[in-house]
């Protein structure tokens, strides 16, 4: 493995660690709002094991972040759950209402970016498991 690739892999690992730490805090906050992991799993129509994995080492999907945001009525937002994907500058404030089509367009772009990032992270994890 080349030096630059090795450095890039280390930077991605550090970023993933930071992202997962932020996500863990926010998932636990959302879980409290739902009354625990079971309530959250039921509300999102997912397994409790998936909630647990989000709290441990699996990056939450954009779709689930949007679902959590909607169900918690923005108490836990996509910006809180995925700050690396949703820039704080794009967060609509209470005085300004963004058009739904603009939000949907941005969400589609972010979904594409997330899928690319998820594939990269999965490749890195599989390489690390082999070594």
C-alpha positions, 0 to 999 in steps of 0.5 A: 500500500502506498504512503498516500493511500495509507495516510488517506485510510488513517484519515478516513478511520479517524473521521469515521471514529469521530462521526460514530462518537457524535452519532452514538450520543445523538442516537442515545438522545433519540432513544431517550425521547422514544423511551428506550431502544425498543420504543425507538425500534418500533417507531422506526420499524427496525430491529433493536439490534440495528439501534444497538449497532448504530450506538456501537459501530454502524453509520446510520443511513440518511433515510433513517436520520430523516425519519428520526428527525421527522418522528422526534419533530426536530429534537434530534435532527439530521444535522445532529446525526450526520453533521459530516453530510448536512452542513450547518449552513444549510440548516433552515432557521425558524424565520426562513422556510426552505422550499420542499423541492430544494430540500429533496434535491439536497437530500438526493445529493447527500444520499448519493454521497453517503452511499459512496462513503459507505462503500469506501468505509466497508472496503476499509473495514473488510481490508482491516478484518483481513489483516 
